[in-house]
Amino acid sequence: MIVEKGRWPPQWHAAKPSLGAQLLCELAPVPGIDIVGPLPDEVQKSSVFAAAVMCSTAKRAAAQAFLDFLGTAAVQAAMRKKPLHPCTA
């Protein structure tokens, strides 16, 4: 079963597929499945998310504080548990 986009669809539970592939961070909260690991590097595709403070924002300090918070060790440790891979740069 191939799902082009979106979260693990309810119909997968009814179909009971033997194998499924989806973003690890989307599979992690799904009950009743076993995550066997990421695909090998040769076929793995990564999704990169970025954030920035907009020039025109009226809440520049709050936006920057949120981005700074995302960079803390505690948040990055929580990301790794979900399993997201925070940027190290």
C-alpha positions as CSV (number, residue, x, y, z in Angstrom):
1,M,0.0,0.0,0.0
2,I,1.5,3.4,-1.0
3,V,0.3,6.6,0.6
4,E,1.7,9.7,-1.3
5,K,1.3,12.1,1.7
6,G,-0.2,12.4,5.1
7,R,-0.2,10.4,8.3
8,W,-0.5,6.7,8.6
9,P,-4.0,6.2,7.3
10,P,-6.7,4.3,9.2
11,Q,-7.3,1.9,6.3
12,W,-3.8,0.4,6.9
13,H,-5.0,-1.0,10.2
14,A,-7.9,-2.7,8.3
15,A,-5.6,-3.9,5.5
16,K,-3.0,-5.3,7.9
17,P,-0.1,-4.9,5.5
18,S,3.1,-6.8,6.2
19,L,5.3,-3.8,5.5
20,G,4.8,0.0,5.4
21,A,7.0,3.0,4.9
22,Q,6.5,6.5,6.2
23,L,8.4,9.2,7.9
24,L,9.7,7.8,11.2
25,C,8.4,10.8,13.2
26,E,4.9,10.0,11.9
27,L,5.2,6.2,12.6
28,A,6.5,6.7,16.2
29,P,3.2,7.5,17.8
30,V,1.2,4.8,16.0
31,P,0.2,2.1,18.4
32,G,0.5,-1.6,17.5
33,I,3.3,-1.4,15.0
34,D,7.0,-2.4,15.1
35,I,9.4,0.1,13.7
36,V,12.4,-1.9,12.4
37,G,14.5,1.1,11.5
38,P,15.3,3.5,8.7
39,L,16.0,2.5,5.2
40,P,19.6,2.0,4.2
41,D,21.4,5.3,3.3
42,E,21.5,4.4,-0.4
43,V,17.7,4.6,-0.7
44,Q,16.9,6.9,2.3
45,K,15.4,10.3,1.6
46,S,15.5,12.9,4.4
47,S,13.0,15.7,5.0
48,V,14.6,18.9,6.2
49,F,12.5,21.5,8.1
50,A,13.7,25.1,8.6
51,A,12.5,28.0,10.6
52,A,13.3,31.7,10.6
53,V,12.1,35.0,12.2
54,M,10.3,37.0,9.6
55,C,11.6,40.6,9.0
56,S,8.1,42.1,9.3
57,T,7.0,40.4,12.5
58,A,5.8,42.5,15.4
59,K,6.9,39.7,17.8
60,R,10.5,39.4,16.9
61,A,11.7,38.6,20.4
62,A,9.1,35.9,21.0
63,A,9.9,34.3,17.6
64,Q,13.6,34.3,18.3
65,A,13.0,32.9,21.8
66,F,11.0,30.0,20.3
67,L,13.8,29.3,17.8
68,D,16.4,29.4,20.6
69,F,14.2,27.0,22.6
70,L,14.2,24.6,19.7
71,G,18.0,24.6,19.8
72,T,18.3,23.6,23.5
73,A,19.7,20.3,24.5
74,A,16.4,19.3,26.2
75,V,14.3,19.9,23.0
76,Q,16.9,18.2,20.8
77,A,17.0,15.2,23.1
78,A,13.2,15.0,22.9
79,M,13.4,15.2,19.1
80,R,15.7,12.2,19.0
81,K,13.3,10.1,21.0
82,K,10.5,10.7,18.4
83,P,12.7,10.0,16.2
84,L,13.7,13.3,14.6
85,H,17.3,14.3,13.9
86,P,18.0,17.9,14.9
87,C,20.4,19.9,13.0
88,T,23.9,20.1,14.5
89,A,25.0,23.2,12.7
